[in-house]
Amino acid sequence: MSEPFFFCILLQRKESGSNDLKDDAMRGEMKMRSGSELGKKIRLLRKKNDMSQREFAGVLSVTPQTISKWENGKSNPDIDSLVDIAKYFEITMDELFEFENEA
């Protein structure tokens, strides 16, 4: 399980009052897009705002190469960057990860 995935489950479960974070994840009750699909979401958000990778990198204080790696599924943003991305585009973490609750 990747760090961003667990982090988002933690946020969602904290809000609902559940203490069974690992159990929820292991049962597959919480699903999110894969890393490459997260990258596609980041690219979509960036393009909707008419931003180049260089401009977006400047906003997040990362390199344009980092943005490219995220968007191409070669790496994932760290937790701080995920929060910054959601804040910048004024969306929730759930919207960024497009969580689906199968329960």
Backbone bond lengths (Angstrom), bond angles and torsions (degrees), N, CA, C in turn:
res aa  C-N    CA-C-N  psi(-1)  N-CA   C-N-CA  omega(-1)  CA-C   N-CA-C  phi
1 M - - - 1.451 - - 1.526 107.97 -
2 S 1.315 117.17 130.33 1.453 119.81 -178.07 1.524 110.58 -80.49
3 E 1.326 115.29 157.69 1.454 121.35 -177.48 1.534 113.04 -58.96
4 P 1.374 119.44 -47.84 1.465 118.25 179.54 1.525 112.91 -60.51
5 F 1.328 117.60 -37.85 1.458 120.83 179.73 1.523 110.18 -60.92
6 F 1.326 116.92 -49.32 1.456 120.41 -179.32 1.520 110.87 -64.61
7 F 1.321 117.10 -39.59 1.457 121.65 179.33 1.527 110.98 -58.52
8 C 1.326 116.98 -44.46 1.464 119.98 -178.88 1.518 111.76 -69.62
9 I 1.322 117.54 -35.65 1.457 119.85 174.91 1.524 108.85 -63.16
10 L 1.318 116.00 -42.00 1.459 120.99 179.12 1.517 110.55 -58.11
11 L 1.318 117.70 -47.02 1.465 120.93 178.93 1.522 111.54 -60.99
12 Q 1.317 116.46 -45.91 1.459 119.84 -176.80 1.532 111.17 -68.29
13 R 1.308 117.00 -42.29 1.458 120.52 -179.21 1.523 110.32 -69.12
14 K 1.335 118.01 -35.93 1.466 120.73 178.86 1.528 109.73 -60.90
15 E 1.328 115.47 -41.65 1.459 119.79 179.99 1.526 111.79 -65.74
16 S 1.330 117.44 -33.13 1.462 120.33 -177.35 1.521 112.48 -88.42
17 G 1.352 117.15 -10.92 1.456 120.57 179.22 1.510 114.21 87.99
18 S 1.342 118.02 3.46 1.460 120.65 179.63 1.516 110.65 -74.94
19 N 1.329 116.58 142.42 1.455 121.36 176.89 1.516 111.95 -107.66
20 D 1.318 117.85 1.77 1.458 121.90 -174.79 1.526 110.87 -100.76
21 L 1.336 117.08 57.16 1.459 121.42 -176.64 1.511 112.51 -59.45
22 K 1.319 116.36 -51.50 1.454 120.44 -176.60 1.524 110.41 -65.58
23 D 1.314 116.99 -41.80 1.464 120.50 179.64 1.528 111.22 -61.40
24 D 1.335 117.19 -43.95 1.460 120.85 179.16 1.522 110.44 -59.75
25 A 1.325 116.06 -43.94 1.459 120.34 -178.51 1.520 110.72 -68.35
26 M 1.315 117.38 -43.03 1.455 121.23 -177.38 1.531 111.63 -67.87
27 R 1.316 118.07 -33.98 1.463 121.14 178.30 1.522 110.78 -75.74
28 G 1.310 116.38 -10.65 1.459 119.88 179.50 1.503 112.99 77.02
29 E 1.329 117.77 20.34 1.457 119.65 -179.40 1.517 111.73 -73.11
30 M 1.305 116.57 -22.37 1.457 120.32 177.06 1.521 107.07 -112.38
31 K 1.321 116.27 125.46 1.454 120.16 178.52 1.509 108.74 -124.90
32 M 1.303 115.02 148.37 1.446 120.45 175.78 1.513 108.00 -138.73
33 R 1.267 115.81 170.48 1.447 120.53 177.43 1.519 110.04 -69.17
34 S 1.319 115.85 154.38 1.459 120.62 176.38 1.522 109.65 -68.41
35 G 1.332 115.84 170.08 1.459 120.69 179.57 1.514 112.84 -57.14
36 S 1.346 117.16 -40.31 1.457 119.21 179.88 1.527 110.67 -67.79
37 E 1.331 117.10 -33.54 1.462 119.34 177.73 1.529 111.16 -73.72
38 L 1.336 116.52 -31.75 1.465 119.62 173.42 1.528 108.89 -62.28
39 G 1.314 116.36 -41.91 1.459 120.84 177.71 1.518 111.98 -60.62
40 K 1.331 116.27 -40.30 1.455 120.57 177.23 1.528 110.59 -63.01
41 K 1.326 115.96 -38.75 1.472 120.18 178.77 1.524 110.28 -64.95
42 I 1.339 116.25 -42.77 1.468 120.05 178.51 1.528 109.87 -62.12
43 R 1.335 116.99 -44.49 1.472 120.91 178.75 1.527 110.57 -60.49
44 L 1.330 116.79 -44.68 1.461 121.25 179.79 1.531 110.95 -59.96
45 L 1.326 116.29 -46.68 1.466 119.90 179.56 1.530 111.26 -61.71
46 R 1.333 115.92 -42.80 1.462 120.51 -179.64 1.519 110.55 -63.32
47 K 1.313 116.82 -45.92 1.468 120.64 -177.82 1.525 112.04 -68.60
48 K 1.340 116.48 -36.02 1.473 119.55 176.59 1.523 111.35 -60.24
49 N 1.318 115.57 -26.95 1.462 121.28 179.81 1.527 111.72 -98.69
50 D 1.329 116.53 15.19 1.471 122.74 176.89 1.524 112.53 49.98
51 M 1.325 115.59 47.82 1.463 120.40 179.91 1.525 110.25 -113.37
52 S 1.314 115.64 141.92 1.462 120.13 172.02 1.529 108.05 -81.22
53 Q 1.319 115.75 165.47 1.470 119.03 175.83 1.530 109.65 -60.82
54 R 1.321 117.05 -37.69 1.468 121.03 179.79 1.536 111.11 -63.14
55 E 1.330 116.54 -44.41 1.468 120.46 179.34 1.530 110.93 -63.43
56 F 1.325 116.02 -45.50 1.463 120.23 -179.01 1.521 110.54 -65.62
57 A 1.325 116.24 -38.72 1.469 120.72 177.40 1.525 110.14 -59.80
58 G 1.332 116.87 -40.20 1.463 120.86 178.62 1.519 112.33 -62.63
59 V 1.324 116.09 -39.09 1.467 121.02 178.64 1.527 110.53 -62.66
60 L 1.344 116.43 -40.22 1.467 121.21 -175.26 1.531 113.21 -93.63
61 S 1.326 116.67 -1.34 1.472 121.87 -177.87 1.527 112.22 58.01
62 V 1.339 115.20 44.74 1.462 122.30 173.81 1.534 106.60 -128.79
63 T 1.315 117.07 175.88 1.461 120.08 179.08 1.528 110.65 -86.39
64 P 1.322 116.60 157.03 1.468 119.16 174.20 1.529 111.70 -59.23
65 Q 1.329 117.03 -31.50 1.458 120.85 177.78 1.527 110.95 -63.36
66 T 1.323 116.89 -35.99 1.467 121.18 177.40 1.528 110.26 -63.90
67 I 1.316 116.63 -45.28 1.469 121.07 177.81 1.531 109.28 -58.94
68 S 1.329 116.77 -44.65 1.457 121.36 179.04 1.529 111.32 -59.91
69 K 1.320 117.56 -43.53 1.471 121.13 179.06 1.523 111.00 -62.88
70 W 1.325 117.29 -41.66 1.464 120.12 177.87 1.517 110.35 -61.70
71 E 1.339 115.31 -49.47 1.456 120.31 -174.67 1.532 112.64 -66.79
72 N 1.311 116.63 -25.62 1.466 120.84 179.50 1.518 113.17 -97.40
73 G 1.337 117.11 7.16 1.456 121.54 176.01 1.523 114.24 72.68
74 K 1.328 117.79 16.30 1.463 121.14 -179.44 1.528 111.72 -82.43
75 S 1.335 116.69 -22.92 1.462 122.60 174.78 1.523 107.53 -155.38
76 N 1.320 115.71 169.86 1.463 121.08 179.36 1.521 110.07 -120.04
77 P 1.316 116.32 150.28 1.468 119.48 175.95 1.525 110.77 -62.43
78 D 1.338 116.58 148.67 1.456 119.16 174.04 1.529 108.71 -76.02
79 I 1.302 115.85 173.85 1.467 120.46 -174.73 1.526 112.10 -58.78
80 D 1.321 116.91 -43.84 1.466 119.59 179.76 1.522 111.25 -61.63
81 S 1.323 116.81 -41.25 1.466 120.35 179.46 1.522 111.54 -66.58
82 L 1.329 116.78 -37.96 1.463 119.83 177.37 1.523 111.27 -59.76
83 V 1.315 115.61 -44.01 1.472 120.43 178.48 1.523 109.66 -63.40
84 D 1.337 116.77 -44.22 1.470 120.76 179.73 1.527 111.83 -62.50
85 I 1.329 116.87 -40.35 1.470 121.07 178.78 1.525 109.99 -62.56
86 A 1.324 116.40 -48.34 1.469 120.39 -179.87 1.521 111.05 -61.13
87 K 1.324 117.13 -43.63 1.468 120.21 179.17 1.518 111.36 -64.10
88 Y 1.319 116.63 -44.44 1.464 120.24 -177.41 1.526 111.24 -60.54
89 F 1.326 116.61 -43.97 1.460 120.27 -178.48 1.531 112.71 -88.75
90 E 1.326 115.94 3.83 1.465 122.62 177.55 1.532 111.92 54.70
91 I 1.341 114.35 50.16 1.458 121.40 176.12 1.524 108.51 -128.06
92 T 1.313 116.22 164.03 1.458 120.19 177.12 1.528 109.06 -84.29
93 M 1.318 115.92 165.97 1.464 120.22 175.02 1.525 109.80 -63.27
94 D 1.323 117.49 -37.21 1.468 120.82 176.90 1.527 110.35 -58.72
95 E 1.324 116.65 -42.96 1.463 120.06 179.67 1.526 110.60 -67.07
96 L 1.313 117.25 -38.76 1.456 120.56 178.73 1.518 110.86 -62.72
97 F 1.322 116.54 -43.55 1.460 120.78 -178.16 1.526 113.14 -90.66
98 E 1.320 116.85 -7.62 1.457 122.18 -179.19 1.523 111.31 48.67
99 F 1.337 113.68 56.67 1.455 120.32 178.90 1.513 111.37 -61.51
100 E 1.314 114.87 144.63 1.450 121.80 172.34 1.525 106.73 -126.37
101 N 1.300 116.77 126.97 1.455 121.16 178.96 1.519 107.43 -100.18
102 E 1.341 116.41 114.63 1.455 120.45 -176.63 1.512 113.15 -87.21
103 A 1.311 117.46 -4.76 1.468 120.24 -177.17 1.515 110.50 -71.28
